[in-house]
């Protein structure tokens, strides 16, 4: 009898224990349903295991809500099941009023939704569309990406990116490009007109100048007073200088054009220039030393003009009572000036031992009509070095100058290796 009583008590205690476990399990299930539980710790064979229930979903939703793009989930027929706050702001409608509507209601062309769903079947997931905002008359461009969430969920995920700013930038770029093309067209037209003008002027000026020079040369000055003779000489020199200026202007204008490029040995070009200057070189007792020079792709005519101007300058601006010495050679140590550019440029130097110039004058010498000396000191129109600069620009190269007063000048020519 006593044993039966003990068994009944044990059974009752076990029932109470089971009731407590059942109550605890029911409480957990209710907490899970209400979203109050983030994770469970379950002991399996004495080892605790963590099962996250709410945290992952909460983190995911938080991420989607903070997303810098519109995010939605829709049924296959377009019913909006969820949308984030960003999409709500895009269309200007509260999210609670969006959920339960159909996505195509926010399309500028509602029929386009059917095309998107059909394209999704063939793996085409991205499109550009026009969406409507709260103002029916206002639309904005958007990029839409669709993701089929089946079989996990019977739904389609949507990501929408506002393209308004991107389109504005594209339109601005197209507008600027069009303006640039129009300006280039105007510039080309102006250049053509300028070239025609210079050639017309050169023709119209040179003929009367030729007659002035010719006829002043025929005048017998023996009957003139000294002042009259001087006036005639001034007139003749002025006509000759004007004639030279017209020739230089035509030459400067001609170097705006891109001429055919061929492989040229600079040594042979410079040899031809030296032959042209044979008389003045002999008169000045000048020495021209030619070192190693490259073969480049360039206009032969323009290269002759380039070195003709540089060599004549070096002779013209030589020191009094000192024979000009001109060295022309390829400089090998280009990497110290332009790091990692040895493979792109070749450098040629033209050095002289002439009068040189002050540092403040170095930036002026390539400007057209810029003269550093009076006409009674040195002849010229201040165009030669401007032509040199234009020739180097025509060849996608560069020209720089180094000089010290009374020590000489060095011109650095950078030719691209094509």
Secondary structure as GFF3:
##gff-version 3
##sequence-region A 1 418
A	DSSP	alpha_helix	2	34	.	.	.	ID=ss1
A	DSSP	beta_strand	39	44	.	.	.	ID=ss2
A	DSSP	beta_strand	47	52	.	.	.	ID=ss3
A	DSSP	alpha_helix	55	66	.	.	.	ID=ss4
A	DSSP	beta_strand	70	74	.	.	.	ID=ss5
A	DSSP	beta_strand	80	83	.	.	.	ID=ss6
A	DSSP	alpha_helix	85	91	.	.	.	ID=ss7
A	DSSP	alpha_helix	95	98	.	.	.	ID=ss8
A	DSSP	three_ten_helix	103	106	.	.	.	ID=ss9
A	DSSP	alpha_helix	112	121	.	.	.	ID=ss10
A	DSSP	beta_strand	126	132	.	.	.	ID=ss11
A	DSSP	beta_strand	139	148	.	.	.	ID=ss12
A	DSSP	beta_strand	156	162	.	.	.	ID=ss13
A	DSSP	alpha_helix	164	218	.	.	.	ID=ss14
A	DSSP	three_ten_helix	221	223	.	.	.	ID=ss15
A	DSSP	alpha_helix	226	254	.	.	.	ID=ss16
A	DSSP	beta_strand	262	265	.	.	.	ID=ss17
A	DSSP	alpha_helix	266	276	.	.	.	ID=ss18
A	DSSP	alpha_helix	278	284	.	.	.	ID=ss19
A	DSSP	beta_strand	287	290	.	.	.	ID=ss20
A	DSSP	beta_strand	295	298	.	.	.	ID=ss21
A	DSSP	alpha_helix	300	316	.	.	.	ID=ss22
A	DSSP	beta_strand	325	331	.	.	.	ID=ss23
A	DSSP	three_ten_helix	334	336	.	.	.	ID=ss24
A	DSSP	beta_strand	345	352	.	.	.	ID=ss25
A	DSSP	three_ten_helix	359	361	.	.	.	ID=ss26
A	DSSP	alpha_helix	384	394	.	.	.	ID=ss27
A	DSSP	beta_strand	398	404	.	.	.	ID=ss28
A	DSSP	beta_strand	408	416	.	.	.	ID=ss29
###
